[in-house]
Amino acid sequence: MRGAVAPDDPLALAAITLFVPTRRAARSLGTEFARALGGRSAILPAIRTIGDDEDAALFDAGSTGLEPVMSPLERRMLIARFVRQWKAGLNTQALELLAGEAVVLPASAADALWLAGDLATLLDETTNEAATLSGLVDLAPERLAGWWQLTLTFLQILTKFWPEVLAERGAMDAAAARNLFLERAAERYRSLGSAGPVIVAGSTATAPATLALMRAVAQMENGALVLPGLDRHLEPRGFDAIDIARAPGRSGTAPGHPQFGLKKILAGLLIPREVVEHIAPPENSAATAREAFVADALRPAETTDAWGEGTARHPPEALDGLALVEAVDEREEALAIAIAMRDALSAPEATVALTTPDRSLARRVVAELKRFGIEANDSAGRPLAATAPGTLLTLAVEAALTPGDPIVLVGLLKHPLLRLGLLPGEARRAARAIETLSLRGTVGIADAARLAAIFAEARAAAEDAATRAPPRPVRLVPAADRDLAVTLSARLETALLPLTALRPAPPATVDIFARAVTEVLEALAAGPDGDASELYREEAGAALATFLAGLLACPDTGFAFASSELSDVMTALMAGETVRPRGGLSARAFVWGTLEARLQSVDTMVLGGLNEGSWPARAGSDAFLSRLMRAEIALDPPERRIGLAAHDFTQALGASRVVMTRAQRVGGAPAIASRWLQRLTTLAGEAGTARLRQAGAAFLGHARRLDQLPEVPRSPRPAPRPPLADRPGKYSVTEVETLIRDPYAIHAKKILRLEPMPELMRDPGAADRGNLYHAVLAGFVTDGIDPADPDAEEKLLTLAREKFDAEQLPAEVEAIWWPRMETLAANYVAWERARGTRVVRRFEEARGSWRFEDLDTVLSGYADRIDVMEDGSVEIIDFKTGTSPSVKQARTLLAPQLPLEGAMVRLGAFAVTKGPVVSISDLLYVRLRERELYDETLTHLDKKTGVETTGDRLSDAALVKFRQLVAAYRDPGQPFVSRPRPFLAGDYSGAYDHLARAREWSVGDDSGEETE
């Protein structure tokens, strides 16, 4: 074809037709043509793609006379309908095939869609390879396990029902249309030829239709076929060992060889490798030496004995331009790659690319490059679901149709695109007010459909002077922000109405839901002027618009689902949507996946993530077809993908400068080097491998030194010493335990006056259950119910019913709590009756305080029950629904609440006792457990020492210790130390632990900590 085009004719190139594998290759080829023209005007060749990747757009169906091509969404919905019907139609006999096997059947619409996507992939594979699934029917059932026999019935969706659907709708699959186009093009070239040159370049596809086109072009006088990376160094014995036969006894490793696909192409063209003309560098160049070295390293396993022969040795030039980086972990690998790329860009006009199938590593590298001011062009883009428009869609659907999660509602309120007719700043202030007043420190269901009512109730409670003062964060919310919150909450309800109205609606198809979702999103993003264009701005907004338009245009498929499933369905449908950058990023630094890197050329290539399981990925088993089944219908085994990855790897090694990287540990576990890297280092030998590592040592060294800082001494344990005037003058009995275990928490709360943000709205929990049970038992005493009354239990349950009704518990919570209440009522009445007539009078929920004048300190307390006994003594009872604190902690005064209440009773601090009490007969914890009720007394006799601990002695000891403790902290020199006696040494969940930076100074130092 040399001289077929006149170089000075601007129209000459237009006569050329070029077929390349991907759209990225087509764009790059067009760029190269423009560069070669040097600014001269010309019409470029017709460049078409023949690949089946996600970017391929081969033809215009209308211009080729083909049947209409079914859209991927319509096809997926139709197949999902069949999946659901198949699951519903499984009979008992079919399910018996699954006995003893772990099988998960599709349980929802989203499950059906995920399975439909996998089935569509299988359908495309069989169509591209001109295989037919109908051959599976002839397999003898006894040759297949029970699961695979059931799979045959499942695959009837493709073998029986799908062709009927296509015929009924008068449409065809995109893969079938592509094959038909290629076959017609091949036939046209064979019969009519072409007026201009035709070139097929860079493809390793072995599908029959593609091979037919290649064969037709290769046989044309003005046609050319360019095979990428055909091996010219491997000796005939090695090349013959790549077995491309489909026989069951062929080598299992052959499909994983980089030359497997190219050898199949040569076999399909009926030409030997020797007649292929090579476009290659000079014979004695370093590039040729490297090419031979790589070919030898990746030779078939059956012929690796050649490595020991003298003729298999390679000159040192074969390793020129190669470097190896073996980092400790993924972070170090990413930083080393970023440094290598920054180094490559130091040369003017130089280009560099990272090629890796590991998206996590790619994202790390992109982030690390930003510290050098480099905005790498990441061709893989971002998932639509991870962009601002995508998250707005997800949050809006979840908040509208699956209420209950306050995080979802807060996320929606604070979303950067949410406006609801307000200015951005106003929307943020209103969102903070709603969160602080109504979605924190409250118990209930976070329902966006009644957010206005929830906020109104919370605001009224916060502003009610008769109730307890709200937390400080609530008090700090300005009145103007509260008014804005009223507006925002009402508008949010209105905006979500198209979706919330569908909660009770019957199942609907995706286009119905898409219309409601679109209306909701545009209402949420509308500014003061009603304009929602911010939602569709830039690449992410355009991708969302395209996604929604596809859903709205989806024809009726009969695949309907309930509104409660919409969130999962949207997740499944958005999973394949990607937002790719259009421009504004670096034109010299790139991040590519292995597919995008094909036929690309840069000055420096970085190959990252060279570990087994990453590059190459594991050859996972087919979800639908066993190896036997794939062989029966002439499909390649799973290892074929490894062969394609190996070809990508060898092609990438053709750059003038290559840096190979891997992490020795991934996810905290040791990683195994890629099989290809192991082969390269084995053939290079110890000296060659050391040379490769030495070439990469500079990048690794800089990576380790880049963030290196002088050793910073460990943060000391906080020990503030506030002046006496600022020290607390009042403690509750529960705060005394905090003063013992974590004085710094007292300092933060009572001196610094720092209050933690209340927790997000939650369902009623264990603490709420305890409060409810306490209220019921207090009401038993308040109402004067006599335990000896035969109807005492019935009266207690009537009282409990009133308390439960007042709480308005969710049905699922009450279903658990009420049976426990019934058991508790029976156990409690029995316990009270067992106490007999010893109890003269009962006082419930008694409050008291005592001022110690000499210490200028007040001690306050709250007792669940104070019982006056017949001998004039007093028993103090603390009802507990849990097991904390333990009796041991109370007896050792680490948890002094109950003994201090005894001391206060003896002092006469509780008004109900009408003065001091002479004797405390007992201090009791009454455990209100799920199936039993029992009491634990703090009085005891030590069998070893014979010392008896009575209620009086324990109360007096608690009082003495309290006075000593308060006296110590009245000393200005006494520090409020952080966590001297934490409840659990490894628990840092305290409200002020982060403020004390406890994790920093407590590492490796548990001295003085008590876990009991």
Secondary structure, DSSP 8 states (H G I E B T S, - for coil): -TT-S-TT-TTGGGG-EEEESSHHHHHHHHHHHHHHHTT------EEEE---STT-----HHHHT---B--HHHHHHHHHHHHHHHHHT--HHHHHTTTTS------SHHHHHHHHHHHHHHHHHHHHTT--GGGGGGS-GGGS-HHHHHHHHHTHIIIIIHHHHHHHHT-B-HHHHHHHHHHHHHHHHHHH--SS-EEEES-----HHHHHHHHHHHTSTTEEEE-TT--SSS-HHHHHTS-----TTS-TTGGGSTTHHHHHHHHHHT--GGG-------TTSHHHHHHHHHHHHTS-GGGGGGGGSGGG---GGGGTTEEEEEESSHHHHHHHHHHHHHHHTTSTT--EEEE-S-HHHHHHHHHHHGGGT---EETT-EEGGGSHHHHHHHHHHHHHHSTT-HHHHHHHHT-TT--TTS-HHHHHHHHHHHHHHHSBS-BS---GGGHHHHHHHHHHHHT-TTS----HHHHTS-HHHHHHHHHHHHHHHHHHHHHHTTTTS--B-HHHHHHHHHHHHHHHH--TTS--GGGG-HHHHHHHHHHHHHHHT----S--B-GGGHHHHHHHHHTT-EE---SSS-SSEEEE-TTTTTT---SEEEE---BTTTSS------SS--HHHHHHTT---TTHHHHHHHHHHHHHTTSSEEEEEEESEETTEE--B-HHHHHHHHHHHHHHHHHHHHHHHHHHHHHHHHT----------------GGGS-SEEEHHHHHHHHH-HHHHIIIIIS-------B-B---HHHHHHHHHHHHHHHHHTT--TTSTTHHHHHHHHHHHHHHHHT--HHHHHHHHHHHHHHHHHHHHHHHHTGGGEEEEEEEEEEEEEETTTTEEEEEEEEEEEEETTS-EEEEEEESS--S-HHHHHTTSS-HHHHHHHHHHHT-BGGGTS--S-EEEEEEEEE-SS-EEEEES-EE-TTT--EE-HHHHHHHHHHHHHHHHHHHTSTT----S-SS-SSTT---STTTTTTTHHHHTTT--TT----
